[in-house]
Amino acid sequence: MKTAFIFSGQGTQKVGMGKDLAEKYPLAKSLFERADAALERNLSALCCNGPEEVLSRTENAQPAIFTLEVACLELLREQGITPDAVAGHSVGEYAALYAAGAFDFETGIQILHERGMLMREAAENNAGGMMAVMGLPLEKALAIAKEFPPDLCADIAAYNSPQQLVISGKVEDLQKAGEIAKAKGAKRVIPLKVAGAFHSRLQAEAREKMKAFCQTLTLKPLSLPYVANYSGKLESDPVVIRNMLCEQLTSPVQWLGCLESLKAQGIGTYIECGGAVLTAFVTAFDKEAVVRNVFDAQTLESVQGEA
């Protein structure tokens, strides 16, 4: 049974993230120090001590999440636990690409600092929000955007599992979109605590600026099978992947498609690095899948003990 490493998205950041790993493992401490040097500021202290409202700013949360995820990845590799394929949710895609050898750690930090800044600026210029829609049958979830009126500024931001999708857009229009979802059979509609309408048309400004930034970015050939958010399929062409990373900012995360592609590759075990969110989507998708989480010393040692 093959193993995939999957990497959490924004929202998993919290004060204290990586603290016990850095204290116990020199490798993890070194990565947080390298992040500080690459950013020329003390990200590690922010991760350890907060304050939470500063850590949660998009330009801080994204490199912080990436650093923790890479630390978890490298500590697993140090113990001989390696993936057969990788995928990540939204910002988690960058840790997946790092794992596949697309770029080095410092490059990943710089990309995510830029990405976070651009997304924050777009969110400030185009205010919006996001909400999770729970319990909607898959076939209705896939078609729900067709029910939105043309003047409704609401987009599907993520297809997470057979029982959950996320809608993103203007706050006043999200309520209308939620009413449509309920009329289609959704059991619950839950507003999310986010700083903007990510993965929607309201991030178009960030997408265009990210395209200009990425023209200077050269991705290396991948050493592992990688599944992209934008397509939900295996991708290997560096130029195509680079373009997809930009388009991802205004397009839905095809996480359900990612899981289907991983399963088609023979993946039966999933280790989520950096959080404990994606494994719930895996279980909803595949009841027989083996799921594990690594985000601190205790969860790392638990996975090491089972290896």
Sine and cosine of phi, psi and omega as CSV:
sin_phi,cos_phi,sin_psi,cos_psi,sin_omega,cos_omega
0.00,0.00,0.83,-0.55,-0.06,-1.00
-0.98,0.18,0.37,-0.93,-0.05,-1.00
-0.87,-0.49,0.71,-0.70,0.14,-0.99
-0.94,-0.35,0.65,-0.76,0.22,-0.98
-1.00,-0.09,0.79,-0.61,0.04,-1.00
-0.86,-0.50,0.52,-0.85,-0.19,-0.98
-0.82,-0.57,0.78,-0.62,-0.12,-0.99
-0.92,0.38,0.35,-0.94,0.02,-1.00
-0.98,-0.19,-0.13,-0.99,-0.04,-1.00
-0.90,0.44,0.60,-0.80,-0.09,-1.00
0.90,-0.43,-0.30,0.95,0.03,-1.00
-1.00,0.08,-0.15,0.99,0.01,-1.00
-0.92,0.40,0.60,-0.80,0.08,-1.00
-0.37,-0.93,0.45,-0.89,0.01,-1.00
-0.88,0.47,0.75,-0.66,-0.05,-1.00
0.98,-0.18,-0.08,1.00,-0.04,-1.00
-0.87,0.49,0.79,-0.61,0.03,-1.00
0.99,0.17,-0.10,0.99,-0.11,-0.99
-0.87,0.49,-0.78,0.63,-0.05,-1.00
-0.94,0.33,-0.51,0.86,0.06,-1.00
-0.91,0.40,-0.68,0.73,0.00,-1.00
-0.92,0.39,-0.56,0.83,0.01,-1.00
-0.95,0.31,-0.53,0.85,-0.11,-0.99
-0.99,-0.13,-0.49,0.87,-0.12,-0.99
-0.83,-0.55,0.89,-0.45,0.02,-1.00
-0.83,0.56,-0.56,0.83,0.00,-1.00
-0.88,0.48,-0.70,0.71,0.02,-1.00
-0.92,0.40,-0.67,0.74,0.03,-1.00
-0.86,0.50,-0.66,0.75,0.00,-1.00
-0.89,0.46,-0.63,0.78,0.00,-1.00
-0.92,0.40,-0.66,0.75,0.04,-1.00
-0.91,0.41,-0.59,0.81,0.06,-1.00
-0.92,0.38,-0.62,0.79,0.05,-1.00
-0.92,0.40,-0.58,0.82,0.07,-1.00
-0.90,0.43,-0.68,0.73,0.04,-1.00
-0.85,0.52,-0.70,0.72,-0.03,-1.00
-0.92,0.39,-0.66,0.75,-0.03,-1.00
-0.91,0.40,-0.59,0.81,-0.02,-1.00
-1.00,0.00,-0.24,0.97,-0.06,-1.00
0.85,0.53,0.65,0.76,0.10,-0.99
-0.34,-0.94,0.22,-0.98,-0.16,-0.99
-1.00,-0.02,0.96,0.27,0.04,-1.00
-0.90,0.43,-0.60,0.80,-0.04,-1.00
-0.88,0.47,-0.64,0.77,0.04,-1.00
-0.92,0.40,-0.60,0.80,0.04,-1.00
-0.91,0.42,-0.65,0.76,0.04,-1.00
-0.89,0.45,-0.66,0.75,-0.07,-1.00
-0.97,0.25,-0.66,0.75,-0.21,-0.98
-0.89,-0.45,-0.21,0.98,-0.05,-1.00
0.97,0.23,-0.41,-0.91,0.16,0.99
-0.96,0.29,0.39,-0.92,-0.10,-1.00
-0.86,0.51,-0.64,0.77,-0.06,-1.00
-0.92,0.40,-0.47,0.88,0.05,-1.00
-0.98,0.18,-0.68,0.73,0.04,-1.00
-0.86,0.51,-0.58,0.82,-0.08,-1.00
-0.98,0.20,-0.15,0.99,0.09,-1.00
-0.88,0.48,0.66,-0.75,-0.15,-0.99
-0.81,0.58,-0.65,0.76,-0.04,-1.00
-0.95,0.33,-0.29,0.96,0.08,-1.00
-0.99,-0.12,-0.67,0.74,-0.07,-1.00
-0.89,0.46,-0.64,0.77,-0.09,-1.00
-0.92,0.40,-0.77,0.64,0.07,-1.00
-0.92,0.40,-0.48,0.88,0.03,-1.00
-0.92,0.40,-0.71,0.70,0.02,-1.00
-0.89,0.46,-0.70,0.71,0.02,-1.00
-0.85,0.52,-0.70,0.72,-0.03,-1.00
-0.89,0.45,-0.71,0.70,0.02,-1.00
-0.89,0.46,-0.68,0.73,-0.04,-1.00
-0.91,0.42,-0.65,0.76,0.04,-1.00
-0.92,0.40,-0.62,0.78,0.05,-1.00
-0.87,0.49,-0.71,0.70,0.03,-1.00
-0.88,0.47,-0.70,0.71,0.03,-1.00
-0.85,0.53,-0.78,0.63,-0.09,-1.00
-0.94,0.35,-0.53,0.85,0.06,-1.00
-0.93,0.36,-0.59,0.81,0.10,-1.00
-0.92,0.40,-0.70,0.72,0.03,-1.00
-0.87,0.49,-0.61,0.79,0.01,-1.00
-0.86,0.50,-0.48,0.88,0.02,-1.00
-1.00,-0.07,0.14,0.99,0.03,-1.00
0.99,0.12,0.21,0.98,0.03,-1.00
-0.99,-0.12,0.92,-0.39,-0.12,-0.99
-0.78,-0.62,0.44,-0.90,0.00,-1.00
-1.00,0.02,0.43,-0.90,0.16,-0.99
-1.00,-0.10,-0.27,0.96,0.05,-1.00
-0.31,-0.95,0.30,-0.95,-0.04,-1.00
-0.65,-0.76,0.46,-0.89,0.12,-0.99
-0.34,-0.94,0.44,-0.90,0.03,-1.00
-0.62,-0.78,0.40,-0.91,-0.04,-1.00
-0.99,-0.15,0.91,-0.41,0.02,-1.00
0.86,0.51,-0.90,-0.43,0.00,-1.00
-0.86,0.51,-0.44,0.90,0.04,-1.00
-0.89,0.46,-0.33,0.94,0.06,-1.00
-0.85,0.53,-0.52,0.85,-0.07,-1.00
-0.95,0.31,-0.59,0.81,0.10,-0.99
-0.93,0.37,-0.59,0.81,0.05,-1.00
-0.90,0.44,-0.67,0.74,0.02,-1.00
-0.93,0.37,-0.60,0.80,0.11,-0.99
-0.86,0.50,-0.71,0.70,-0.01,-1.00
-0.86,0.50,-0.54,0.84,0.00,-1.00
-1.00,0.06,0.03,1.00,0.09,-1.00
1.00,0.07,0.29,0.96,-0.05,-1.00
-0.93,0.36,-0.52,0.86,0.02,-1.00
-0.35,-0.94,0.23,-0.97,-0.01,-1.00
-1.00,0.07,0.09,-1.00,-0.11,-0.99
-0.88,0.47,-0.73,0.68,-0.03,-1.00
-0.88,0.47,-0.62,0.79,0.05,-1.00
-0.89,0.45,-0.69,0.73,0.03,-1.00
-0.86,0.51,-0.67,0.74,0.02,-1.00
-0.88,0.47,-0.71,0.70,-0.02,-1.00
-0.90,0.43,-0.67,0.75,0.02,-1.00
-0.87,0.49,-0.71,0.70,-0.09,-1.00
-0.96,0.28,-0.48,0.88,0.13,-0.99
-0.89,0.45,-0.72,0.69,0.01,-1.00
-0.90,0.44,-0.73,0.69,0.00,-1.00
-0.86,0.51,-0.70,0.71,0.00,-1.00
-0.89,0.45,-0.67,0.75,0.03,-1.00
-0.89,0.45,-0.70,0.71,-0.02,-1.00
-0.91,0.42,-0.64,0.77,0.01,-1.00
-0.93,0.37,-0.62,0.78,0.03,-1.00
-0.90,0.43,-0.71,0.70,0.00,-1.00
-0.87,0.49,-0.68,0.73,0.01,-1.00
-0.90,0.43,-0.62,0.79,0.01,-1.00
-0.92,0.39,-0.58,0.81,0.03,-1.00
-0.94,0.33,-0.55,0.83,-0.02,-1.00
-0.99,0.11,-0.37,0.93,-0.05,-1.00
-0.68,-0.74,0.98,0.19,-0.12,-0.99
-0.88,0.47,0.61,-0.79,0.02,-1.00
-0.16,-0.99,-0.15,-0.99,-0.03,-1.00
-0.46,-0.89,-0.13,-0.99,-0.02,-1.00
-0.61,-0.79,0.40,-0.92,0.09,-1.00
-0.53,-0.85,0.54,-0.84,0.05,-1.00
-1.00,-0.04,0.66,-0.75,0.05,-1.00
-0.91,-0.40,0.87,-0.50,-0.14,-0.99
-0.94,-0.35,0.61,-0.80,0.18,-0.98
0.97,0.23,0.33,0.95,0.03,-1.00
-1.00,0.02,0.79,-0.61,0.03,-1.00
-0.80,0.60,0.61,-0.79,-0.15,-0.99
-0.82,0.57,-0.72,0.69,-0.06,-1.00
-0.90,0.44,-0.53,0.85,0.06,-1.00
-0.98,0.22,-0.57,0.82,0.03,-1.00
-0.89,0.46,-0.67,0.74,-0.03,-1.00
-0.92,0.39,-0.42,0.91,-0.07,-1.00
-0.97,-0.25,-0.02,1.00,-0.18,-0.98
-0.89,0.45,-0.56,0.83,-0.03,-1.00
-0.88,0.47,-0.43,0.90,0.03,-1.00
-0.93,0.36,-0.31,0.95,0.01,-1.00
-1.00,0.09,-0.20,0.98,-0.04,-1.00
-0.97,0.26,0.72,-0.69,0.09,-1.00
-0.88,0.48,0.46,-0.89,-0.04,-1.00
-0.85,0.53,-0.50,0.86,-0.04,-1.00
-1.00,0.02,0.08,1.00,-0.01,-1.00
-1.00,0.06,0.88,-0.47,0.01,-1.00
-1.00,0.05,0.98,0.21,0.01,-1.00
-0.52,-0.85,0.75,-0.66,-0.04,-1.00
-0.77,-0.63,0.45,-0.89,0.16,-0.99
-0.95,0.32,0.83,-0.55,-0.03,-1.00
-0.99,-0.16,-0.41,0.91,-0.02,-1.00
-0.27,-0.96,0.69,-0.73,0.22,-0.98
-0.97,-0.25,0.99,-0.16,-0.18,-0.98
-1.00,0.00,-0.62,0.79,-0.05,-1.00
-0.34,-0.94,0.10,-0.99,0.05,-1.00
-0.88,0.47,-0.18,0.98,-0.05,-1.00
-0.84,-0.55,0.12,0.99,-0.01,-1.00
-0.53,-0.85,0.74,-0.67,0.22,-0.98
-0.75,-0.66,0.24,-0.97,0.00,-1.00
-0.83,-0.57,0.68,-0.73,0.04,-1.00
-0.92,-0.40,0.63,-0.78,-0.09,-1.00
-0.73,-0.69,0.65,-0.76,0.04,-1.00
0.22,-0.97,-0.31,-0.95,0.03,-1.00
-0.91,0.42,0.64,-0.77,-0.09,-1.00
-0.84,0.55,-0.69,0.72,-0.05,-1.00
-0.92,0.39,-0.42,0.91,0.01,-1.00
-1.00,0.02,-0.35,0.94,0.02,-1.00
-0.89,0.45,-0.59,0.80,0.02,-1.00
-0.88,0.48,-0.68,0.73,0.03,-1.00
-0.91,0.42,-0.66,0.76,0.02,-1.00
-0.89,0.45,-0.62,0.78,0.04,-1.00
-0.90,0.44,-0.61,0.79,0.03,-1.00
-0.91,0.41,-0.63,0.78,0.06,-1.00
-0.90,0.44,-0.68,0.73,0.01,-1.00
-0.88,0.47,-0.68,0.74,0.02,-1.00
-0.90,0.44,-0.63,0.78,0.03,-1.00
-0.90,0.43,-0.46,0.89,0.03,-1.00
-0.99,0.11,-0.13,0.99,0.07,-1.00
0.86,-0.50,0.09,1.00,0.01,-1.00
-0.89,0.45,0.65,-0.76,-0.01,-1.00
-1.00,0.09,-0.59,0.81,-0.02,-1.00
-0.59,-0.81,0.54,-0.84,0.10,-1.00
-0.77,-0.64,0.87,-0.49,-0.16,-0.99
-0.83,-0.56,0.89,-0.46,0.10,-0.99
-0.89,0.46,0.62,-0.78,-0.01,-1.00
-0.97,-0.22,0.56,-0.83,0.03,-1.00
-1.00,0.08,1.00,0.03,-0.03,-1.00
-0.74,-0.67,0.26,-0.97,-0.08,-1.00
-1.00,-0.05,0.02,1.00,-0.02,-1.00
-0.05,-1.00,0.01,-1.00,0.01,-1.00
-1.00,-0.03,0.96,0.29,-0.06,-1.00
-0.95,0.32,0.46,-0.89,-0.04,-1.00
0.84,0.54,0.67,0.74,0.07,-1.00
-0.63,-0.78,0.07,-1.00,0.00,-1.00
-0.88,0.48,-0.35,0.94,-0.01,-1.00
-0.96,0.30,-0.11,0.99,0.08,-1.00
-0.97,-0.23,0.27,0.96,-0.03,-1.00
-0.86,0.51,-0.61,0.79,0.03,-1.00
-0.86,0.50,-0.70,0.72,0.02,-1.00
-0.91,0.40,-0.63,0.77,0.00,-1.00
-0.87,0.50,-0.72,0.70,-0.04,-1.00
-0.92,0.39,-0.63,0.77,0.04,-1.00
-0.94,0.34,-0.55,0.83,0.04,-1.00
-0.92,0.39,-0.58,0.82,0.04,-1.00
-0.87,0.48,-0.68,0.73,0.01,-1.00
-0.91,0.42,-0.68,0.74,0.01,-1.00
-0.89,0.45,-0.67,0.74,-0.09,-1.00
-0.95,0.32,-0.23,0.97,0.06,-1.00
-0.89,0.45,-0.38,0.93,0.02,-1.00
-1.00,-0.02,-0.04,1.00,-0.10,-0.99
-0.99,-0.14,0.81,-0.58,0.07,-1.00
-0.93,-0.37,0.88,-0.47,0.05,-1.00
-1.00,0.02,0.65,-0.76,0.05,-1.00
-0.99,0.13,0.36,-0.93,0.09,-1.00
-0.84,0.54,0.62,-0.78,-0.08,-1.00
-0.99,0.16,0.57,-0.82,0.01,-1.00
-0.98,-0.21,-0.07,1.00,-0.01,-1.00
-0.66,-0.75,0.47,-0.88,0.15,-0.99
-0.87,0.49,0.74,-0.67,-0.06,-1.00
-0.76,-0.65,0.71,-0.71,0.00,-1.00
-0.94,-0.35,0.78,-0.63,-0.11,-0.99
-1.00,-0.05,0.57,-0.82,0.07,-1.00
-0.88,0.48,-0.69,0.73,-0.16,-0.99
-0.90,0.44,-0.66,0.75,-0.05,-1.00
-0.98,-0.22,-0.40,0.92,-0.12,-0.99
0.95,0.32,0.29,0.96,-0.07,-1.00
-0.78,-0.62,0.24,-0.97,0.10,-0.99
-0.89,0.45,0.74,-0.67,0.03,-1.00
-0.73,-0.69,0.58,-0.81,-0.01,-1.00
-0.67,-0.74,-0.29,0.96,-0.02,-1.00
-0.97,0.25,0.89,-0.45,-0.06,-1.00
-0.84,0.55,-0.61,0.79,-0.01,-1.00
-0.93,0.36,-0.67,0.74,0.03,-1.00
-0.89,0.45,-0.69,0.72,0.00,-1.00
-0.89,0.46,-0.69,0.72,0.01,-1.00
-0.86,0.51,-0.68,0.73,0.02,-1.00
-0.92,0.39,-0.63,0.78,0.00,-1.00
-0.91,0.42,-0.57,0.82,0.03,-1.00
-0.88,0.48,-0.55,0.84,0.05,-1.00
-0.97,0.25,-0.73,0.69,-0.02,-1.00
-0.90,0.43,-0.45,0.89,0.01,-1.00
-0.84,0.55,-0.48,0.88,-0.08,-1.00
-0.90,0.44,-0.45,0.89,-0.01,-1.00
-0.88,-0.47,0.19,0.98,-0.06,-1.00
-0.86,-0.51,0.38,-0.92,0.00,-1.00
-0.94,0.35,0.58,-0.82,0.14,-0.99
-0.96,0.26,0.90,-0.43,-0.03,-1.00
-1.00,0.04,0.89,0.47,-0.10,-0.99
-0.93,0.38,-0.61,0.79,0.04,-1.00
-0.88,0.48,-0.66,0.75,0.08,-1.00
-0.89,0.45,-0.61,0.79,0.05,-1.00
-0.86,0.50,-0.70,0.71,-0.01,-1.00
-0.91,0.42,-0.63,0.78,0.04,-1.00
-0.89,0.45,-0.65,0.76,0.00,-1.00
-0.92,0.38,-0.64,0.77,0.03,-1.00
-0.90,0.43,-0.69,0.72,0.01,-1.00
-0.89,0.46,-0.61,0.79,0.03,-1.00
-0.90,0.43,-0.37,0.93,0.06,-1.00
-1.00,0.07,0.05,1.00,0.02,-1.00
1.00,0.01,0.27,0.96,0.01,-1.00
-0.96,0.27,0.77,-0.64,0.05,-1.00
-0.79,-0.61,-0.26,0.97,0.03,-1.00
-0.86,-0.51,0.70,-0.71,-0.02,-1.00
-0.81,-0.59,0.80,-0.60,0.10,-1.00
-0.91,-0.41,0.91,-0.41,0.01,-1.00
-1.00,0.04,0.86,-0.52,-0.01,-1.00
-0.99,-0.15,0.85,-0.53,0.11,-0.99
0.97,-0.24,-0.20,0.98,-0.03,-1.00
-0.21,-0.98,-0.18,-0.98,0.00,-1.00
-0.62,-0.78,0.79,0.62,-0.02,-1.00
-0.90,-0.43,-0.75,0.66,-0.13,-0.99
-0.93,0.37,-0.50,0.87,-0.03,-1.00
-0.90,0.43,-0.46,0.89,0.08,-1.00
-0.92,0.40,-0.61,0.79,0.05,-1.00
-0.93,0.38,-0.61,0.79,0.04,-1.00
-0.88,0.48,-0.73,0.68,-0.02,-1.00
-0.89,0.46,-0.63,0.78,0.04,-1.00
-0.91,0.42,-0.49,0.87,-0.01,-1.00
-0.99,0.12,-0.66,0.75,-0.10,-1.00
-0.67,-0.74,0.98,-0.19,-0.06,-1.00
-0.89,0.45,-0.37,0.93,-0.05,-1.00
-1.00,-0.06,-0.07,1.00,-0.02,-1.00
-0.92,0.38,0.55,-0.84,0.13,-0.99
-1.00,-0.07,0.82,-0.57,-0.07,-1.00
-0.84,-0.54,0.63,-0.78,0.02,-1.00
-0.65,-0.76,0.39,-0.92,0.04,-1.00
-0.78,-0.62,0.61,-0.79,0.12,-0.99
-0.72,-0.69,0.91,-0.42,0.03,-1.00
-0.55,-0.83,-0.08,1.00,0.07,-1.00
-0.43,-0.90,-0.03,-1.00,-0.08,-1.00
-0.89,0.45,-0.64,0.77,-0.04,-1.00
-0.90,0.43,-0.72,0.69,0.00,-1.00
-0.94,0.35,-0.55,0.84,0.07,-1.00
-0.89,0.46,-0.74,0.67,-0.02,-1.00
-0.90,0.43,-0.54,0.84,0.04,-1.00
-0.90,0.43,-0.71,0.70,0.02,-1.00
-0.93,0.37,-0.62,0.78,0.04,-1.00
-0.88,0.47,-0.61,0.79,-0.01,-1.00
-0.93,0.37,-0.41,0.91,-0.01,-1.00
-1.00,-0.01,-0.25,0.97,-0.09,-1.00
-0.94,0.34,0.00,0.00,0.00,0.00
